[in-house]
């Protein structure tokens, strides 16, 4: 990945991130929709989702939305239903972001 904040954080506290990812993925129900933000811990969750999918473990039939390009690559590599959010790529965190837009209608 490109040099920047995300890449610098990948190896920091990796055992803790992997443990967090395992707990999160075990708590997901089949058919659930999940949103993962950018960051090294959500990336660990994406990797654990991929591992579970490849090994045929639950949860099954997830739909995952993310703005993280590395997480997106992990999820699509496992043939999961995955959507990408955001429009502008920021190499610092390897993620897509939307421009700040304000209107009278803020959903």
C-alpha positions in Angstrom: 0.0 0.0 0.0 1.1 3.6 -0.4 3.2 5.1 2.3 1.1 6.9 4.9 -0.8 6.6 8.1 -2.7 3.3 7.2 0.5 1.5 6.1 2.4 2.7 9.2 -0.4 1.3 11.5 -0.7 -2.2 9.9 1.9 -3.9 12.1 1.2 -1.9 15.3 -0.7 -4.0 17.9 -1.5 -6.6 15.2 -2.2 -9.3 17.8 -4.8 -7.1 19.5 -6.4 -6.2 16.2 -6.6 -9.8 15.2 -8.2 -10.7 18.5 -10.7 -7.8 18.1 -11.5 -9.0 14.6 -12.2 -12.6 15.7 -14.6 -11.4 18.4 -16.4 -9.1 15.9 -16.8 -11.7 13.2 -18.1 -14.3 15.7 -20.8 -11.8 16.7 -22.1 -11.3 13.1 -25.3 -13.1 12.1 -25.8 -14.7 8.7 -27.2 -12.3 6.1 -26.2 -9.2 8.0 -25.2 -5.9 6.3 -22.0 -4.5 7.7 -20.2 -1.2 7.2 -16.4 -1.0 7.7 -14.7 2.3 7.9 -11.0 2.8 6.9 -8.3 1.9 9.3 -6.0 -0.9 10.3 -8.5 -2.5 12.8 -11.4 -2.6 10.3 -9.0 -4.0 7.8 -8.2 -6.8 10.3 -12.0 -7.4 10.5 -12.2 -7.6 6.7 -9.3 -10.1 6.7 -11.1 -12.2 9.3 -14.3 -12.1 7.3 -12.4 -13.3 4.3 -10.7 -16.1 6.3 -14.1 -17.3 7.6 -15.7 -17.2 4.2 -12.8 -19.1 2.5 -12.9 -21.7 5.2 -16.8 -22.0 5.0 -17.3 -20.8 8.6 -20.1 -18.5 9.7 -21.3 -15.8 9.1 -22.7 -16.6 5.7 -24.2 -14.3 3.1 -22.8 -11.0 4.5 -23.2 -7.8 2.6 -20.3 -5.5 3.4 -19.9 -1.8 2.6 -16.6 0.0 3.0 -14.6 3.0 2.0 -11.3 1.2 2.6 -9.6 0.0 -0.6 -7.5 -2.6 1.2 -10.7 -4.0 3.0 -12.6 -3.9 -0.3 -9.8 -6.0 -2.0 -9.9 -8.6 0.9 -13.7 -8.9 0.7 -14.0 -9.2 -3.0 -11.1 -11.8 -3.0 -13.5 -13.9 -1.0 -16.4 -13.3 -3.4 -18.4 -11.5 -0.8 -21.2 -9.1 -1.7 -19.3 -5.9 -1.3 -20.0 -2.2 -2.0 -17.6 0.7 -2.0 -18.4 4.0 -0.5 -16.8 7.4 -1.3 -15.6 9.2 -4.3 -12.1 10.8 -3.6 -9.1 8.6 -2.9 -6.8 9.6 -0.1 -3.5 7.7 -0.2 -2.8 8.6 3.4 -5.4 6.2 4.7 -5.9 4.1 1.5 -9.6 5.0 1.5 -12.3 6.8 -0.5 -14.0 9.8 1.0 -16.9 12.0 0.0 -16.6 15.8 -0.3 -18.2 17.6 2.5 -21.7 18.7 1.4 -24.2 20.6 3.5 -27.8 21.1 2.6 -31.1 21.8 4.4 -31.8 18.1 4.1 -29.2 16.1 6.0 -30.3 12.4 6.2 
